[in-house]
Amino acid sequence: MTSPWGDGADPGAPRAVAGVTLVEGSTFCISEDGGVISPNRPEGLFVRDTRVLSRWRLTVDGLAPQALTVQYAEPYSATLLARTPPPPGRADSTALVTVGRHVGDGMREDLTVRNLSGAAISCVVALEIDADFADLFEVKEGRIGDGVVVTNSMAMAGGIEISRTDLALALTVTAAGATAIDRELRWQLDLPGRGDWSVCIQYRPTLGSVPVVPRHLCGSSLSHSAPARRLREWYQNSPTVHTDDETLAAVLQRAVVDLGALRIFDPGHPERAVVAAGAPWFMALFGRDSLLTSWMVLPLDRRLAVGTLQSLADLQGNEIRAATEEQPGRIPHEVRFGRAATLLLGGDTVYYGTADATPLFVMLLGELHRWGLDAETRDGLLPHADRALEWIEHFGDLDGDGFVEYQRAADHGLANQGWKDSWDGVNFADGTLPEAPIALAEVQGYVYAAYMARVALALDMDDHETADRFRAKAAALKAAFNKSFWLPERGWYATGLDRYKRPIDALTSNIGHCLWTGIVDDDKAARVADHLLSPEMFSGWGIRTLASNMGAYNPVSYHNGSVWPHDNAICAAGLMRYGFTEHATRVIDGVLDASRRFGYRLPELFSGFDRAEFDAPVPYPTSCSPQAWASAAPLLFTRSMLRLEPGSGSASVAPAVPERYLPLRVSGLRVGSDVLTVTVDSEGWQLSGMSGKLRRSEE
């Protein structure tokens, strides 16, 4: 059985190549351009981490139609156009075949055959289907043939049911007028000249004892489906950006579309939206990814942050379990429903192996409070934040030295449990690997910010005793961090401390996260900022994860020299926080320039080659796209340029926008009950819609 988490190695698994990918919640479908799905490729219809459709092949008179084009309507919907092969001796075909494919807890297809000629035609349309009910990770990593899978099929009136009884899994495929033969549906067509024929095909999965109800039912209006309504609302409530800079406008538009597609909804709480980590293979709730993405999206939508916090709170650890790395108060790393995950986790679906999700949970609650949070929701989440803070001090700090460390408790877990979670993602300057337990620099920053968030929450409730207690904790941590992690002879912070408390002395982008959280002493910030923009760290397209003069540097590695957009967005926000506006805007310009190479959709990561060496950023071969925090990075870039900071009944604005983006107007920013518009041009800036106090911040 393949492992969902493995050892955190570079995820070099097969990914979908050129083809059609549709996503809606935890359902996605990957096929070739013509709609073909092959069982021996990373393709299929997946529902909740299980491949429920592993083969799809349409033929007309025994021949596959020739693909013409694909027209996308929404992230979950596309129309595949093809023609029947021309008759022998003819250049033109006589029929057009269209398949409208719509996914969501199953699938609906609207199949149409249109006679393009003036003469009548007769033909047999056949659809071959199969289901192997393979686990998502088996398909993704090409291990489908590891075991013998026996499925049963049963033909019935107008449809077929394919099942795997040992796992209580089934797929029922129905279509009007179809003749079912084994695993094939057939229709005999007689079309007059210019005539057409249509049928709706419904794919209904059963996962366990409860059938899954498809989002798009035959006979119902597609525009009235839940996914369609949710997307319309998302677009209508999204901020609008007006700028003469084509790149910024396009990348922000792409971000809004992709983030809308990456939302997933809990069937038990249909009003609760959370953001998945990435499409198509990571349409699941991830602690770190979902929390950071929700933070970046706050100017656009607060509901994602609320839904993410509530969903993670429901899954917060209650007991000590080595198999899942669960501990009381700990926030999960990932939620999965496939068999590979549940087998490794002893029948559970939640894995907790992360050092940073727990403090990030408290950080996000504090930030959400600043943007506007009702008292009822705050009061419901606050006990979970306090349990998270207890985890930080009792389980996160393994040896009582005041720092949060990690060491995996299970062999199948992640060896590295920060955001650079590949097996070699944490290393010394000479390239050697440290021994766990490891205390990461940015995790201490997150803990510091979590303490300060708890201070703000306490003050809002006039709980000065709690505020004073956590303010003292934050001050003590900041002092200890700057003493133990700072490398004065190098001018940067260690990326971590190993089990012997030796500084892990590599120069990494992690120090930018420390700026973002405010744990960096003011007298050290300038050297940190200069190192982040040094030739060794800044490629011209962005800040590298690891400096080019470090022993483990490899520009085409996952975490040791690549450029991650979300990482750069956090670094830029940190640079802005400490007043290094020119440093920050260089980072923003570089990453946005890189977006043009990727069709304005920033990928999970790209290679760290220098801009002077290649005139376009070099893709990383297995980068996920769209990926949530990469999609959200432009939103944080924009907020950083505006230097918009909300507060209780107030906001501060001090734009530092490069001239290339001017004039810039951002409308629809929601702070509390206010809807703000910020306008910046060469003459200055204006803010409208603010009912409370405006705090003018200067450099």
N, C-alpha and C positions, 0 to 999 in steps of 0.2 A: 504494500500500500504506500502510495506516495505521501509525503508529509506536507501539510499546508505551510508550516513555519520553517521546517528544516533547520539548517544551521545558520540561516540568515545570509546564505550565499547570494551572489549576483543572480537575479532572476532571469536567467538566459533561456527560459522556456519558449516554445513556439508561440507566436502571436498570430493573430489574424492578418493575412496579407491583404492585397487589394481585393475588395469585395464589399459586402453590405453588412453593416453592423447597426442594429436597432436596439434601443435600451428603454425600459420603463420599470422603474423600481428595481427589484431584485430579479427581474426577467430580462434576458437579452437573447438576441438571435444573431448568429454570424453565418453568412453564406457567401458563395461566389456571386458575381454580378448578376448572373442569370437566375439566382435563387437556389442553385444546387447546394445541397448539404451532403458531405461525405463523412462516413463514420471514422475514417482513419486520419482525419484532419482536425485541427482545433476549430471545429464548426459545430453548429447545432442550435437548437432552442433550449435554453437553460432557464429553469425556474427554481429559485431558492437552492442554488448550488448543485442541481441535478440536471443532467442532459436528458430531456424528455422527448426530444426528436433528434435522431442521429443520422437519418437518411431522408433526403427529399430530392426526387428527380421527376421532372415533368416531361412527357413526350407527346408528340402529335404524330400519329401513324408510325410509332416506334422510333422517331427521331427527336432529339432534343432541340428545342427552339434556339435560335442564335441571338444572344444578348445584344440589345441596341443601346440602352442607357438605363440609368436609375434616377428617378426623380424623388427627392426627399421632401416630405411635408413637415414632419415633426421628428424629434429624436426617436420616437417609437414607431414611426410610420414611413413607408416608402412605396413607390410604385415601380415595379420592374417591367421594362418593356423589352419584348423580343419578337422575332419574326420566325415563321416556319421556314425551314430550308427551301430554297427555290427548287421547283421541279427540274428533273434532268433536262439540260439543254436550254434552260431559262435563266435569266439574270435576276429576276425579281420573284419574291415570294408572294404567296396568295393570301396569307393570313397574318394578322398581328395578334400576339399573345401578351396580355398584361396581367400582372399579379400585384394586387394591392395588399401589402403585408403589414399587419398591425399587431404589435406585441404588448403583453401586459397580463401576467398571471395566466399564461397560455398564449394563444395566437388566433387571429382571424385572417383569412385570405380571401380576397375578392378576385376570382379568376374570370377573365373575359377572353373569348376568342372572337375576332372580328374578321369577316371575309372582306379582303381588300379588292377583290375582283368583282366583275359584273356577272360572273357565272356561278351557279350553285356549286358547292363543294360538300363532300362527305368525308369525315375523318373520325378517328378514335383518339380521344384524349385520355392519357393514363398518368396517374400520380403514384409513384412508388414511395412508400414511407417505411420507417422503422424507428424503433426506440431501444437504446441499450441501457438507459438509466445510469449512465456512468457518472461518477463523481466529477465535479468541476475540475479538481486538481489533477485527476487522472487524464482528463482531456487536455488540459492546459500544458501538461508536461509530457504528453505523448506516450502515456503508459496505459493506454486503453486495453492493450492485448495481454496485460499481465495475468489475467485470470479468465476462466471460462464463464461467460454470462449466458444464461438461458432465459429467454423471454417467450411468452406465449402470445398468440394472436387469435382473434376471434372475429370473423366477418359477421356483420349484421345488416339489417336493412339500412342502406344509405350510409354505412360507415364501418369502421374497424376499431377494435380495442386491442391494444398491445399491453401486456402486463408482465411484471416480475413479481410473482406471488411471494417470494421469500422476503421481499422488502416492502410489500404492500404499496407498490408503485404501479401506475398505469397511465396510459394515454389513450383517450378516445377521440377519434377523428370522424366527423360526420359532415356530409354534404348532400344536398337534395339531388335526387335522381341518379345517384352513383350506384354502380354495381361493384360490390366488394369481392375481391378474389385474393385470398391470403393477405398479403400486405400491400395491396394495390387497389386504388379506386379507378373506375373506368366510366367514360361517358361516350356514347355513340352520337355524333353530331351530324346534322344535315342542315347546312346553312344556305339560304338563298343568296343571290348576289347582293353585296353590300350589307348582308345581314350579320348579326352578332348573337352571341350566347354568353350568359354569365351564371356563375354559381358562387355561393359563399361557403367556405370550408372552415369549420370550427375545430380547434385543437384544445381539448380540455384535459389537463393533467390531474391525476390523483396522487397526492403525496401523503401516505399514511391513511388514516381512517376518514379523512375529510376531503372531498373533492374541492379543487380550486376553481373559483368562478372567474372566467376570463374577463378582462376589463372591456374588451370590445366584442360584444355579442352580435352574431348574425341577426339582421332584422332591426338593429338599433342604429341610431345616428352616431357616426363617429365623432361629430363635433360636440355631442352631448355626453361623451364618456368622461369618467372622472379624470383621467390623464389630460384630456383636452381642456377641461374646465380649470384644472390646476395650473396648467401652463399659461392660459390666458390671464389668469389672475397674477401670476408671477411677472409676466411681461408688463402688465398694466401698472403694477406697483413698483417697478424697478426705476431707479434714478435715470435721468437722461443727461447725456454729456454732449456739449457742443464745442468743437474745436476745429481749427483749420488743419491740424495735424492728422493725416490719414491713418497713421499707425496707431496712435492712441485711441482714436475713435473706433477703429476696426477691432482692436484687441479687447476693448471694453465691451463692445457689442457681442463678440464671440464669448467673452467670459459670462455674460448674463445668460446666453443661450445654453452654454454647457453646464453651468451651475443649476439651471432649471431642470436639465435632463438628469443630473446626478442626485437629485433628491429621491429619497425613498420614504415610504409611509408605512407605519406599523399597522397591520390589520386590526390589532386590538385597540389602537388609538389612531383612528383615521385622520384626526385633526392634527396629529403630531408629525411634522416633517423633520427628517434628519438628512445629512448629506453623506453620501457614500464616498469611498476613497477614490474610485476611478472606474472608468468603463474600458472594456466590458468585464474584465476578470475580477474586479474588486468592488462590485456593487454590493457592499456590505458596510456595516457600521464599524469604523476603526476609531479607537479612542483618540489617539494623537492627531490623526489626519482630520477627523471630523471636528475636533475642538478647535484646532488652528484655523481650519477653513471657515468655521462659523465665526470666529473672531474677525477674520478678514472681511467677511460678508456683512458685518453689522451695519455699515452705512447703507447697505442695500435692503437688508431684511433682518429683523431681530428674531423672527419666528424660528429660523434654523437653529440659532443658538439655544432658544428655549427648548425646542424639541430634542436637540442633541443632549443637553444637560439632563432633561427628564428621562430620556431613554437610557443614558449611561447611569443615572442614579438608580433606576430600576434594576440594573445589573451589577451594582456596586457589590464588592466582595463581602461575604458574611462569615466565612470560615477559612481554615487553612487547608489547602489541597495542593499537593506537589504537582499532580498531573496537569492541572490548569494554571498553576502558580497563583491561585486565588488566595487572598489574605483579607482580613476584615478592613473595610474602608477603601480597598484598592479599586481603582477605575480600570475597566477592561482595555486590553489592546485591540481585540478583534472579535467579532461575532460571525460564526459560520454555521451553516446547516447541513453541509454535505457529510457523507459517510467518512471520508478521510479525516476530517477534523474531529468528529464525534468519537471515532475509534481511538485516536491518540489522546483525547481528553477524557477518556473513561466514560463516554456516553454524554458528555456535556457539549455545549455549542459555543462556550465563551472561553477565550484565552486571555490571561491577565498579565502576560510577561512584558511589561513596559515600566520604565522608571519615571517617565515624564507625564503620562496621561493624568495621573492623580493631581499633581500641582497645577497642571493646565486646566483641569476642571474648576478649581477654585479661582484661578486667574480669569477664566471666561465668565464665571458668575459675577465677579467684581466688575469686569468690563461691561457686561450686559447691564448691570445696575447703573453704570454711568450713562449708557445710551438710553435708558428708560426701561424700568422693570416694575411691574405692579407688585404691591406688597404681598398678595396672596401667593404668587409664583415664587417670589423671593423666600417667603417663609416656608414654602414647601421644599425648596432646594437647600436652604441653609443647614439643616441637620446633616445632609449628605456632604456638604462642604466641610463641616466640622469633623465628620468621620474621615474624610480624606486627609485633613490636617493631622488627625490622630495617626493615620497610616504613615504619614511622612515622618513623624517623630518616633514611632514605635516599631514599624516594620521597614520603612524606607531607609532609616539610619541603622544599618546592620551592626555597627560597632560602637555607636554612641559618641562619635566624634563631631556630631552636628551637621554632617553632610549626608545626603541621600545617595546610597550606592545600589548597585544591582549585581546579582549573581543568579543565574538561572537555577531553578529547582528541579528541572526535568530535562533529560537528555534530548527530547524532541523540541524543546523550547528554543527561543532566540538566545544566542550567546551574547549579543550586544542588544541592549534594551533601551537605547536612545533612538533618535530619529535616524542616525547612521547605523542601521541595524544589520548590515552585512557582516559576515564573519570577520573581515579584516578592516571594518570601517573605523576602528579606533586603533591608533598606533603611535609609537614614539617617532621622534624626528628621524631616527635612523631606519625606520621601517619595521622594527620588531614589534611584536604584539604584547600588550600588557596582560597580566593575570587579574582575574576578578577576585573579589569585588572591585568594581570601578565606580568612582564618583565623577560624573560628567560635569563640566563647567556650566553648560547651558541649563542643566537640571537644577543646579543650585540657584541660578538666576530665576528659573520658574518658581522655585520654592520661595525665594525672596519676594517675588511679585505676588505669589499666593498669600503670603503673610500680609502684604500691604493691601491686597484686595479685601482681606478679612477685616483690616482696620477700617476701611471705608464703609463696609457693610455694617460694622458695629456702630460707627458714628452716626449712620443714617437712622439707627434705632436707639440713639442716645445711650448706648452701652459703652461708656467710657472705660470701664475696667477691662473689658475684652479688647478694646482698641489699644489701650496702653500695653497690654500683655503681648499682643502680636506686633506692635510697633517695636517693642524691645527685642523680640525674637528676630525681627527683620534686621535691626541694627547689628545685633550680635552675629548673624549669619553673614552680613555684608562685610563686617570687619574680618571675620575668620576667612572668608573667601578671598579677599584681597591680600591677606597675609599668606595663605597656603597655595593659591593658584597663580599668583603673579610671578613672572619670570623677569626680574629687573634687567638681567644681562641681555635679554632678548627683546624685551619691550612688548610682550604679549602674554596672555593668560594660557596656562596649560589647558589642554583639551580635557584633562581629567586627572584624577589620582588613582594609581593602581593599588593592589592589595597591600603593598608595603608603604603606601602613602608617598610614593615617588611621583613627582609631576610627570604626566605624559606630555612631553614637550613639543609635540608637533604644532605647526602653525596651521590653523583650520578656520573655517567660517563660523565655527561654534562661538567664537568670541563676539561676533556680531549679534548673536542672540543675547549675550550678556549685556551689550549696550541696550538692546530693546527692553530688557526687564528692569534696567536701572541699577543693577548690582555693581557696576563698574564705578570705582572712585573717580571723581572729576579730574584729578591730577594724572590719571593714567589713560584717560579717554582719547587724547590726541594721538598717542602712540598706537593705540589699537586701531583708530580710524585710518592712520597712515599705512599701517600694515595691511589692512583690508583692501586698500587701493594700490598697493605696491605691485610692481610687475609680476612678482611671484604669485600673487593672489588674484589679481584682476586681469582677466583674459581680454578685455575690451568688449566682450559680450556679457560679462557678469563676473561675480566673485566665485572663484573655485572653492570646492569643498576642502581641498588640501593644497598647500603652496607647492609650486613647481620645484622648489629646491629641497623638498622632503624626500626621505628614502622610499616611501611607498607611493610616490606620485605616479599616476598613470592617467593621462587625459581621457582615455576611453575606459575608465573604471566606473563602478557604480557610485562609490562614495569617496574615492581617493584622487580627486582632481577634476571631476566633472562639475558642471554648473547646474544648479537647481533653482528654478525661478522663485519658488516659495521661500527658499533659504535667502535669496537675494532681497526679496521683499521685506523679510524680517530684518536683515542687515541694514537696508536702507532706512527702515523705520527707526532702528536703533541709532543710526548716524544722525538722523533728523532730531531725535530726542536730545542728543548732546550738542546740537547746534552745528553739526558739520554738513551744512546744506549742499555745498559744492561736491563733496564726496558722495552724498546720497543721490544727487541728480545725475552724476556720472554713472552710478549703478543702474538707476532707472532708465536712462537713455540707452545703455548697453543692452539690457534685457529686452526692452521694447524694440530696439533695432533687430535683435535676434528673432523676434516674433514674426517678422516678415518672411523669414525663410520657412516658417512652419504654418503659413497661411493664417497668421494672426492668432493661432491657437498655441499657446505656450505648452510644451510637453512637460512631462514629469522631470526630465533632465535632458541635457545635451552635453556633448564632449567639451573638454576644457582647453582645446587648442587655442593658441593666441590669435587674435583678430588680424595681427600683422602677417601671420603665416597663411591663413586661408580667408578669402573674402566673404565667406558665409559660415555661420556656425555649423559644425559637423554633428549630425544626429547621433544619439546613442541608440544602438540597434534594437533594444527591447524596451524602449521608453514607453510608458503608459500615456495614452492621450485619447480623450480628455481625462485629466487627473485633477482631483478636487482642489488641492491647495495650489497647484500650478494655475488652474483656471481662476482662482481667487486672487492670485498675486497682483494682477493689474489694479484691483480694487484697493489693495493696501498701498500700492504705489501712488495711486491718486490721492488717497487720504493723506499720505506722507507729504506729497507736494503741497496740498492745501494746509497742512499742519492743523488739521481740525481735531480738536480734543474736546469731547463733551464733558459735562459735569452736572452736578445736581442743580437743575434749574438754570444752567448757564452753558456757555461754550466758548472756547478760545480758537481763534483763527489767525494764522500768520503765514500766508502763502509764500512758498519758495518755488515757483513754477518756472522752468526754463523757457526762454523766449520762443523756442520752436513750437510750444503748445499753446501759445497765446493767439488770440483771446480764448479763454477757457471759461465755460459756464457749466456748472454741475447743479442740476435741479433734482429735487425729490429726496434729499438726504433727511432721514428721519431721526430726530433727537427728541426723546420724550414724545410729547404730543405735537411737536412742531415739525413742519416740513420746510427744510431750508434750501436756499439757492445761494451758491457762492459764485461770484463772477470775478475773474481776474483778467486784467489787460495791462498794457504797457504803462498805463497811468496809475494803476493801483488795484485795489480790490473792494468788493462790496459783498455784504451778507444780508439777505432778506429772509423773513419768515420766523425770526427769533423772537419769542415772546418774553424770554427771560433775560438774564444779564449776559452781555457780550464781553468777554475778557480778551483784550488785545495783547497778544504775545509778540514780543520782538526778539530778534536774534540776540 
